[in-house]
Amino acid sequence: MPEGLLDRLTEVSDPRDPRGVRYRLASLLAIGVCAMTAAGHNSLSAIPEWARRSSPETLRRLGLPSTR
């Protein structure tokens, strides 16, 4: 992940109700960016698959807790 990506993505306003938020919007957007660019996926359904296949270190760097 290029340095500064998460910093830039935190500038995007989050329209979600805070009561239902589990993950930061910036982290979710970063997963989408990584899946669609670095991994070369071209469908939205490939994003969660990319996240499931990611290493715990990759998820940590994107600001997500590792579930493994």
C-alpha positions, 0 to 999 in steps of 0.5 A: 500500500502506498504510504499516505493512502489511509491518511487520504482516505480518512478525509472522506466523510462517513455517512454511516450511523456510528451505532452500526460501524465496526470498521473505519471507512478509510480501511474499507475503502483501502481494501477496495482500492487494493483489490481493484488495483493491485490484485487486478479484480474488476468486480465488487464481489471480488473485494471480500474475497481479496480481503479473506485471502489477505495476510494478517499483516496486510489487514493490520496495515490497512487498519483492520484487526486480524481474525486469524 
